[in-house]
Amino acid sequence: SMSLREHALSLFRSAVGTVRPAPMLKRAVKLQGDSCPQLLVKGQAFPVKRDLYLVGFGKAVLGMAAAAEEIVGDHLVRGIINVPLGIQESLQRAGMQEMLLKPHSKIQVIEGARNNLPDPEALKGAVAIQELVEGLTAGDLLLVLISGGGSALLPAPIPPILLEEKEKLTKMLASRGAAIQELNIVRKTLSLLKGGGLARLAYPAQVVSLILSDVIGDPLDIIASGPTAASSHGVQDCLQILSKYNLLHNLPKSVETVLSSSPSKPTAPEDYSHVCNIIIGSNTLALEEAKRHAESLGYTTLILSAAIRGEVGRVAALYCQLIRLLCLRLAGLGEGPLGDEVRGNLLQLVAELDIPGLNLAEFLQALRGFGSERAICILAGGETTVQLRGTGKGGRNQELTLRVGLGLHRAQATEISGHQGRCEIVFLSGGTDGQDGPTEAAGAFCSPELVDEALQEGLDVEAFLSNNDSYTFFSQFQGGHHLLVTGLTGTNVMDIQAILIRAM
């Protein structure tokens, strides 16, 4: 029989497979009719009256564009996409031909944003996209492809702000622990194309955006900083964030100028009647696919949440308590005093992490409905944050996994009855883009046994964690067998976590 680790790997692969650009676009988009052609997107019809244009930006957009061009065929007049530096070569090397444009493609590819930071190349691409959309007229249809990483690939700061200045400000915010949502609000406020700017410039053409979401809750105005969505944030929000991280007093002059002269109210929704935004891929879709797959492997499966967020240490604590509860249930001790204590811990952690839409009472109720299952799978997704304190090598998924392993090891050491020992546990966390931090791993697998083994070998797990050195830790075992290495996937819907538990 397959090991839990192999099961976890196959769940992860099935989740990622369902949000790969080609299958995802082909599921969502069709072209029908010859005399008066229509583009059908998830059941909505858009007549192709005159010319069809395409623009796109983001880490997964090259594959999306290749699939889109295949679907719309000769109707496409011209396209421009902004994609990460070196991506065509990487995909070529990885043998992922289906993600590359055909030799005579009508789509121009501009590569930029080295290390996911806006740069002069990305700016050049943004300007080209801006010029294309400004020239559109009423009969035209503009297809916009958007994926995560689109923010860095569409930099067009409002003059007189220079790219470097906006850059420096974003870096300062990030280094002080600002969440991605907060960074996006600041970027948007200082940008021509973000926060609905691109859609406004494309008026009166019909704009159809196909979006691969890499943000919790799929908020249209936040993904890639919402170039085709009405922004729900104004200058006030931007100022509030800058003040929260004590940056109001050392802003570049140009930023002060723009903030003081910007309208304080967000743009009215009626300015977007020519726009249709459609999410065609998300963490939720990936989790639903993983759930189907887990059930086909014989696991009783629940999805905890697609909105897991917060500091890795706290999120790891949440998963540890959840695993303890599942093991107690398998040992028939779920309703005793220990079960009550664990449930109490869970309630406190969920309240503290404030995970949108997570109803713990409902989730625990569903768990109670499980009979005496011998194999349980809990799935979740989202994006955690890591406070960098050390100089080691790792990523948020590897760090989360190692923290869960250590937490389970500690729980086992303190629980005299050792009922946790009666179940086999594997925890997996991985980035759906195939990348986790500056490593070639997408994430890692861990079990309490791995931590036991490390401690027996005299390794100080705590020290690895405090140096943010999870990658080095996992690399030391069984030839890196515990690292999740998938290579580039060409997609990105944040991270996926899986807890697999089997009664021994």
C-alpha positions in Angstrom: 0.0 0.0 0.0 1.1 3.6 -0.6 2.7 5.4 2.2 1.0 8.5 3.7 3.8 10.5 2.2 3.0 9.2 -1.3 -0.7 9.9 -0.8 0.1 13.4 0.4 2.3 14.0 -2.7 -0.4 12.7 -5.1 -3.0 14.9 -3.4 -0.8 17.9 -3.9 -0.2 17.1 -7.5 -3.9 16.7 -8.2 -4.7 20.0 -6.6 -2.0 21.8 -8.7 -3.0 19.9 -11.8 -6.5 21.3 -11.8 -5.3 25.0 -11.7 -2.6 24.6 -14.4 -3.2 27.2 -17.1 -4.2 25.0 -20.1 -6.8 22.8 -18.4 -8.1 25.7 -16.4 -8.7 27.9 -19.5 -10.1 25.2 -21.6 -12.7 24.4 -18.8 -13.7 28.1 -18.5 -13.5 29.6 -22.1 -15.0 28.5 -25.4 -15.4 30.3 -28.7 -18.7 29.5 -30.6 -20.5 30.6 -33.8 -18.9 31.5 -37.1 -21.1 34.3 -38.6 -21.4 36.2 -35.2 -18.8 34.6 -33.0 -19.1 34.7 -29.2 -16.7 34.2 -26.5 -18.3 32.1 -23.8 -16.7 32.4 -20.4 -18.1 30.2 -17.6 -21.5 30.5 -19.3 -21.5 34.2 -20.0 -21.5 35.3 -23.6 -19.4 38.1 -25.1 -20.0 38.9 -28.8 -16.8 39.4 -30.8 -18.1 42.4 -32.8 -14.8 43.8 -34.1 -11.3 43.0 -33.0 -10.1 40.9 -30.1 -7.1 42.0 -28.2 -5.2 40.4 -25.3 -3.1 41.7 -22.5 -1.8 39.9 -19.4 0.6 40.0 -16.5 1.6 37.6 -13.8 3.6 34.5 -13.1 1.2 32.1 -14.7 0.2 34.3 -17.7 2.5 32.8 -20.3 0.7 29.4 -20.1 -2.7 31.1 -19.9 -1.9 33.2 -23.0 -0.8 30.1 -24.9 -4.1 28.3 -24.1 -6.1 31.5 -24.8 -4.6 32.0 -28.2 -5.4 28.4 -29.1 -9.0 29.0 -28.1 -9.7 32.3 -29.8 -7.6 31.6 -32.9 -7.6 34.1 -35.7 -9.9 36.5 -33.9 -6.9 37.7 -32.0 -5.4 40.8 -33.6 -2.7 41.6 -31.2 -1.5 40.8 -27.6 1.1 41.9 -25.1 2.0 40.0 -21.9 4.3 40.9 -19.1 5.9 37.8 -17.5 8.7 37.1 -15.1 12.3 37.3 -16.3 13.6 34.1 -17.6 10.3 32.2 -17.5 10.3 31.2 -21.2 13.8 29.7 -20.9 12.8 27.9 -17.6 9.7 26.4 -19.1 11.6 25.4 -22.3 14.3 23.7 -20.1 11.6 21.9 -18.1 10.1 20.6 -21.3 6.8 22.4 -20.7 6.1 23.3 -24.4 2.4 23.6 -23.8 3.1 26.7 -21.7 4.9 28.5 -24.5 3.5 30.5 -27.4 3.7 29.1 -30.9 6.4 30.5 -33.2 4.0 32.8 -35.1 2.0 34.0 -32.2 0.4 37.5 -32.3 1.2 38.0 -28.7 4.3 39.9 -27.8 6.1 38.7 -24.7 8.0 41.1 -22.4 10.0 39.7 -19.5 10.8 41.7 -16.4 10.4 42.0 -12.7 13.7 40.2 -11.7 13.2 38.5 -8.2 9.5 39.5 -8.4 10.4 43.2 -8.0 9.3 45.9 -10.5 12.1 47.0 -12.7 12.7 49.1 -15.9 11.8 46.1 -18.1 8.5 45.6 -16.3 7.8 49.3 -16.6 8.5 49.1 -20.4 5.9 46.3 -20.6 3.4 48.2 -18.5 3.8 51.2 -20.8 3.2 49.1 -23.9 0.1 47.6 -22.4 -1.1 51.0 -21.4 -0.7 52.3 -25.0 -2.5 49.3 -26.4 -5.6 49.6 -24.2 -5.8 53.4 -24.6 -6.2 52.9 -28.4 -9.3 50.6 -28.1 -12.7 51.5 -29.4 -16.3 50.6 -28.7 -16.5 47.5 -30.9 -13.3 45.9 -29.5 -13.1 43.1 -27.0 -10.1 43.1 -24.6 -9.2 39.8 -22.9 -7.1 40.5 -19.8 -5.2 37.6 -18.2 -4.2 38.1 -14.6 -2.3 35.9 -12.1 -0.4 36.4 -9.0 2.9 38.3 -9.4 1.0 40.6 -11.7 1.6 43.5 -9.3 5.3 43.6 -9.9 4.8 43.1 -13.6 2.5 46.1 -14.1 4.4 49.0 -12.5 3.3 52.5 -13.7 3.7 54.9 -10.8 1.7 58.1 -11.0 4.2 60.9 -12.0 6.3 62.4 -10.4 6.9 59.2 -8.4 9.8 57.2 -9.7 9.8 53.4 -9.9 12.8 53.3 -7.4 10.9 55.4 -4.9 7.8 53.3 -5.0 10.1 50.2 -4.8 11.9 51.4 -1.7 8.7 52.2 0.1 7.3 48.7 -0.6 10.5 47.1 0.6 10.4 49.1 3.8 6.8 48.0 4.4 7.6 44.4 3.7 10.6 44.4 6.1 8.4 45.7 8.9 6.0 42.8 8.4 3.3 44.4 6.4 0.8 41.8 5.0 0.6 41.3 1.2 -2.9 42.9 1.3 -1.4 46.0 2.9 1.4 46.2 0.4 -1.1 46.0 -2.4 -3.2 48.8 -1.1 -0.2 51.1 -1.0 1.0 50.0 -4.5 -2.5 50.6 -5.9 -2.9 54.0 -4.5 0.4 55.1 -6.2 -0.3 53.5 -9.5 -1.8 54.5 -12.9 -2.9 51.0 -13.9 -3.7 49.2 -10.6 -6.8 49.7 -8.7 -9.0 49.7 -11.8 -6.8 52.0 -13.8 -6.3 49.6 -16.7 -10.1 49.0 -17.1 -10.8 52.7 -17.1 -8.2 53.4 -19.8 -9.7 50.6 -22.0 -13.2 52.2 -22.0 -15.3 52.0 -24.2 -14.1 48.5 -25.2 -15.6 45.5 -23.5 -13.1 44.2 -21.0 -13.2 40.5 -19.9 -10.7 39.6 -17.2 -9.8 35.9 -16.6 -8.2 35.7 -13.2 -6.1 33.1 -11.4 -6.3 34.1 -7.8 -3.4 33.9 -5.4 -5.0 36.0 -2.7 -7.1 34.8 0.3 -10.8 35.1 -0.4 -10.2 36.0 -4.1 -10.9 39.7 -3.7 -10.9 41.1 -7.2 -9.5 44.5 -6.2 -6.5 42.9 -4.5 -5.3 40.2 -6.9 -2.4 41.7 -8.9 -3.5 44.9 -7.3 -6.8 44.9 -9.2 -6.1 46.6 -12.5 -9.6 45.8 -13.8 -11.6 46.0 -10.6 -13.1 49.0 -8.8 -10.9 49.7 -5.8 -12.6 49.6 -2.5 -9.6 51.4 -1.0 -8.7 55.1 -1.1 -5.9 57.3 -0.1 -7.1 57.2 3.6 -6.4 53.4 3.7 -2.9 54.0 2.3 -2.1 56.7 4.9 -3.4 54.5 7.7 -1.0 51.6 6.6 2.0 54.0 6.3 1.2 55.3 9.7 0.8 51.8 11.2 4.3 50.9 10.2 5.7 54.4 11.2 6.6 55.4 7.7 4.6 58.6 7.4 7.5 60.8 8.3 10.1 59.6 5.9 8.2 59.4 2.6 9.8 60.6 -0.7 8.6 64.1 -1.7 6.9 62.7 -4.8 4.8 60.2 -2.8 3.7 63.1 -0.5 2.7 65.1 -3.6 0.6 62.3 -5.1 -1.1 61.4 -1.8 -2.0 65.0 -1.1 -3.5 65.6 -4.6 -5.3 62.2 -5.1 -9.1 62.2 -4.7 -9.8 60.7 -1.3 -12.9 58.7 -2.5 -12.5 55.4 -4.5 -13.9 55.5 -8.0 -17.6 54.9 -8.5 -18.7 51.4 -9.5 -20.7 52.7 -12.6 -17.3 53.5 -14.2 -16.9 49.7 -14.6 -20.0 48.7 -16.4 -17.9 47.7 -19.5 -15.9 45.2 -17.4 -16.5 41.6 -16.4 -14.1 40.0 -14.0 -14.1 36.2 -13.8 -12.1 34.0 -11.4 -11.2 30.8 -13.3 -8.7 29.4 -10.8 -8.3 29.6 -7.0 -7.1 27.9 -3.9 -10.7 26.7 -3.2 -10.9 25.0 -6.6 -7.5 23.3 -6.0 -8.7 22.1 -2.5 -11.9 20.7 -3.9 -10.0 18.6 -6.4 -7.6 17.4 -3.7 -10.6 16.4 -1.6 -12.1 14.3 -4.4 -8.7 12.7 -4.9 -8.3 12.0 -1.1 -11.8 10.4 -1.0 -10.9 8.2 -3.9 -7.9 7.0 -1.9 -10.2 6.0 0.9 -9.8 9.0 3.3 -12.7 10.6 5.1 -11.9 14.2 4.1 -12.8 17.7 5.3 -11.6 21.1 4.0 -10.8 23.3 7.0 -10.4 26.6 5.1 -9.0 28.2 2.0 -8.1 31.3 4.0 -5.4 30.2 6.4 -3.2 33.2 7.2 -1.1 34.5 10.0 2.3 34.0 11.5 3.7 30.5 10.9 4.3 29.7 14.6 0.6 30.3 15.4 -0.7 28.5 12.3 1.6 25.5 13.2 0.1 25.5 16.7 -3.4 25.4 15.2 -2.5 22.4 13.1 -0.8 20.6 16.0 -3.9 21.0 18.2 -6.1 19.8 15.3 -3.9 16.7 14.9 -4.0 16.0 18.6 -7.8 16.1 18.5 -7.9 13.7 15.6 -5.6 11.3 17.3 -7.7 11.4 20.5 -10.7 10.6 18.4 -9.0 7.7 16.8 -8.0 6.5 20.3 -11.7 6.8 21.4 -10.7 9.6 23.8 -12.2 12.6 21.9 -14.8 13.4 24.4 -12.7 13.3 27.6 -11.1 16.1 29.6 -8.1 16.1 27.2 -10.3 16.5 24.2 -12.0 19.5 25.9 -8.6 21.0 26.6 -7.5 20.6 23.0 -10.8 22.1 21.7 -10.4 25.0 24.0 -6.9 25.6 22.6 -8.3 25.4 19.1 -11.0 28.0 19.8 -8.4 30.4 21.2 -6.1 30.0 18.2 -8.8 30.4 15.6 -10.0 33.6 17.4 -6.5 34.9 17.5 -5.7 34.1 13.9 -9.0 35.6 12.8 -9.2 33.4 9.7 -12.0 34.7 7.4 -15.0 32.4 7.1 -13.6 29.7 9.3 -16.4 28.3 11.5 -14.7 26.1 14.0 -17.9 24.9 15.7 -19.2 23.7 12.4 -15.9 22.1 11.5 -15.8 20.2 14.9 -19.5 19.2 14.4 -18.5 17.7 11.0 -15.6 15.9 12.7 -18.0 14.4 15.3 -20.0 13.0 12.4 -17.0 10.9 11.4 -17.6 7.3 12.6 -14.6 5.3 13.7 -12.7 6.1 10.5 -9.3 4.6 10.2 -8.0 7.2 7.7 -8.6 10.9 7.9 -7.5 13.8 5.7 -7.8 17.4 6.5 -7.1 19.9 3.8 -6.5 23.7 4.0 -4.9 26.5 2.0 -3.9 30.1 2.2 -0.7 31.9 2.9 1.2 32.3 6.1 3.8 34.9 7.0 7.3 34.4 8.4 9.1 37.0 10.5 12.7 36.7 9.2 15.1 36.6 12.1 17.9 34.3 10.9 20.1 34.0 7.9 19.2 30.4 7.0 17.6 29.0 3.8 14.0 28.1 3.8 10.5 29.2 2.9 7.2 29.6 4.7 6.0 26.1 3.8 9.1 24.3 4.9 9.1 26.3 8.1 5.5 25.6 8.8 6.0 21.9 8.3 9.0 21.8 10.6 7.2 23.7 13.3 4.2 21.3 13.1 6.7 18.3 13.4 8.3 19.8 16.4 5.0 20.7 18.0 3.7 17.1 17.6 6.9 15.7 19.0 6.5 17.9 22.1 2.9 17.0 22.5 3.8 13.3 22.4 6.6 13.8 24.9 4.2 15.4 27.4 1.2 13.1 27.0 1.7 10.1 29.2 -0.9 7.9 27.6 1.0 8.4 24.3 -2.3 7.8 22.3 -0.8 10.0 19.5 1.6 7.1 19.0 -1.3 5.0 18.0 -1.7 6.9 14.8 0.5 7.5 11.8 0.7 11.2 10.9 2.0 13.1 7.9 1.8 16.8 7.4 2.5 18.5 4.1 2.7 22.1 3.2 3.6 23.3 -0.3 3.4 26.3 -2.6 1.3 25.6 -5.7 3.8 27.6 -7.9 6.5 25.0 -7.1 8.6 27.5 -5.2 9.0 28.1 -1.5 11.4 30.9 -0.6 14.8 31.0 -2.4 14.9 27.1 -2.6 14.2 24.6 -5.3 11.6 22.9 -3.0 7.9 23.8 -3.1 7.6 22.8 0.6 8.1 19.7 2.8 6.5 16.7 4.5 7.0 16.0 8.2 6.0 13.5 10.8 6.7 13.4 14.6 9.1 10.5 13.9 11.3 12.7 11.7 11.8 15.2 14.6 12.5 12.2 17.0 15.2 11.0 14.6 16.7 14.4 14.3 16.9 14.9 18.1 18.5 11.4 18.4 21.1 12.5 15.9 21.9 15.5 18.1 20.3 18.1 15.8 18.9 21.1 17.4 15.6 21.6 15.7 14.9 24.8 17.6 18.2 26.3 16.3 17.2 25.5 12.7 13.9 27.3 13.2 15.3 30.4 14.9 17.7 30.7 12.0 14.9 30.3 9.4 16.9 27.3 8.2 14.2 24.7 7.5 15.5 23.8 4.1 18.9 22.9 5.5 17.2 20.8 8.1 15.1 18.8 5.6 18.1 18.4 3.3 19.9 16.4 5.9 17.5 13.5 6.0 17.3 10.6 3.6 18.7 12.6 0.8 16.1 15.4 1.1 13.3 12.8 0.8 11.2 15.0 3.0 11.4 18.0 0.7 8.5 18.5 -1.7 10.2 19.2 -5.1 7.8 19.6 -8.0 9.7 22.0 -10.3 8.0 25.1 -11.8 4.3 24.4 -12.1 3.3 27.5 -14.3 0.5 28.3 -11.9 0.0 29.8 -8.5 -3.0 29.7 -6.1 -1.0 30.2 -2.8 -0.2 27.2 -0.6 -1.9 23.9 0.2 -1.6 22.0 3.5 -2.7 18.4 4.0 -2.9 16.4 7.3 -3.1 12.7 6.8 -3.8 10.4 9.7 -4.1 6.6 9.8 -4.9 4.5 12.8 -2.0 2.1 13.4 
